[in-house]
């Protein structure tokens, strides 16, 4: 079959397969994952600040108690929100069941205890006064009887008062919550749409009221999606009547468990309902007409319609923020509102306790406190009437009188209340020294209460001013976010995101107009066919397969890029996975067919020559399409020679230990392990292994690759790493019994012009190096023996390597077979990784060598000894110390050039 026919069939088959895949679940999941990636590329934008999440968080739970709370807590909170001018309160908390008559734990732990403390404090004070007066003889027996009657009357009054207050512990909090909602007048409750079975009993009886109060007139056109819900469960009747409106909280969870979208509207029977956050948003626009079409929901409002794009199911995609729930929008802990209630109760309790302090000692204080308590109680009476009658006037009177009382408390404290109490106390003690203990106790009690009152009022005022500024005109979304909540979900950015945050994202998306418009999958399917045929036919005339593949992949990237650009810049979601994969598969199959033919020829060459040529050389032959030829080229490169110190002794020891035959096998195992590890280092640094000669490795850097400009640096670095690796290898060899002694490697490195290429005969050739520069590297490896060093390199190598290698100069020498003097350099470490001790040794040695070259033998000897103080076994320093001693006795000839002859290989 011709390549042209293969191209046509490939394009058609690939496009058809991926169009059909759009109808499968797993492919939809994969497309959703691509959507998530695109969503991460959306630029961040400023989020609206007109709504606040009022969080039932861990702080609130710690203060109020384990959820569910008595509904009085939310009722109190609503009154605070009304006071601070909140525009709307949205409850993501269901009230679908009546709360049982229960103990109000909040009042039980706070208010009731304060009432008991206040009542009993007054009784205790009267009893204390009576007993004190009797003990001092101020009251005679006959008079005591009259006081006794008054005391019993007081106890009876307080008992009745406590009974009335105790009845507050159990109250119908549903009524209280409904009254607060009605008074607030802008609260939105939750609806629960039922998808499986219609409701029965009392819950079913609520349906007509929900249809009347909470449904919304929507005009649907063109068979727009209406959902599959069979019933609606609204809140209890009391809350239904009190709430301004309600919305459903049902949300879509995609097949992979991620929440990407939600329904703004849903239909149950003949009635439409709005989503919980969408419902108050529509109300804030003046309840405009809503028109539902396939693919969009239109809000017909003055100033211009708003079109919300919808997917094929009638859901809108959410523009999720990338940040976490707490960092996405403004948040306020419900604890702040609860603190205000607690502080307000405490302030009243402190005043009540202060009222029962001895009036004779502090008459002005008691008078003012009694007046303040009267104002507070008058305020609370207005509060009760406001709740009973849904009276804004009474609520305003309540907040006005309470604020007036608290301002007067602040004025009383600022006027020097504590100084007044202390001064009055001193004056009374002077006048009645016999009652000093009693007066001091009363004074201490009054001062403590004043201190408590001031501290609590400070906290109250601080939160009061903060809430007043933060909440005015805001939309509040109330929901649970504490660690005990199970109302959690997953969004494209976070594996755990509290679901109440979804309502904020919904409002944010609509208010900001940051919509994401999903195109029907038909567009992706059409693009599959059009793009695949277009690109495959466009590539057919191109001769080079690399260019064809590159252009094919470029087409895939363009599909993804254009889709991503549409998404980021215009908010249009065109599923790119089908077209991209269809094109990719078509290109791969077509090129595979073309490759199979040409690869047969290349494989023949590989199989023929790979047994005796290096992989790089074989690939060059394959690329060129020419057989190998004898010959080479001069190239500036770096050669590396290695050898193991005393390897013959190791070989002999293994033979003695295991016998000749087994010893040879043991030697081969040892050598293979050693050579493999050392060779890997060379190859990782892009060196080429020339050959192995027993335990020696000959390698070079700079060929066959022509772009290896840092060959000298790579050669030095590989030598350093070989010596580092040597320690770990030897530890293993000795532990496993592979070698009787450590394997210690000497290395020689030289950089210069050398010949590299195919050497030998036409029938047997080898890719290798030769020349004087190669021979010098071999000689330097052997010179290590003379100086007790491990890595020697020429100065040419170090100059070429640059500043990255730490080294020290030794002698200038003439080696066997090389007439030109060579500056010996010991490679010590990679400079950036060298320990401080090695850096200091190199610096001290260099200083000493300069003195030596200047023929200052005494100072040079002293300097070399400093090196030995830090490194006693440093053989080069020992060599130079011996020379310095000798030259101080017998100086070298006057014309001595400082070059030493090395006569051994």
Beta strands, then each sheet from edge to edge (+ up, - down):
strand 1: 51-56
strand 2: 88-91
strand 3: 102-103
strand 4: 170-171
strand 5: 187-194
strand 6: 218-220
strand 7: 231-233
strand 8: 245-248
strand 9: 261-262
strand 10: 265-268
strand 11: 271-274
strand 12: 289-293
strand 13: 296-300
strand 14: 306-309
strand 15: 316-317
strand 16: 330-333
strand 17: 475-480
strand 18: 488-489
strand 19: 497-498
strand 20: 517-518
strand 21: 572-573
strand 22: 631-644
strand 23: 688-693
strand 24: 696-701
strand 25: 745-760
strand 26: 765-770
strand 27: 791-794
strand 28: 805-814
strand 29: 822-830
strand 30: 899-901
sheet 1: 7+ 5- 2- 17- 1- 16-
sheet 2: 3+ 4-
sheet 3: 7+ 5- 8-
sheet 4: 6+ 12+ 13- 14+
sheet 5: 9+ 15-
sheet 6: 10+ 11-
sheet 7: 18+ 19-
sheet 8: 20+ 21+
sheet 9: 23+ 24- 22+ 25- 26+
sheet 10: 23+ 24- 22+ 25- 27- 29+ 28- 30-
end
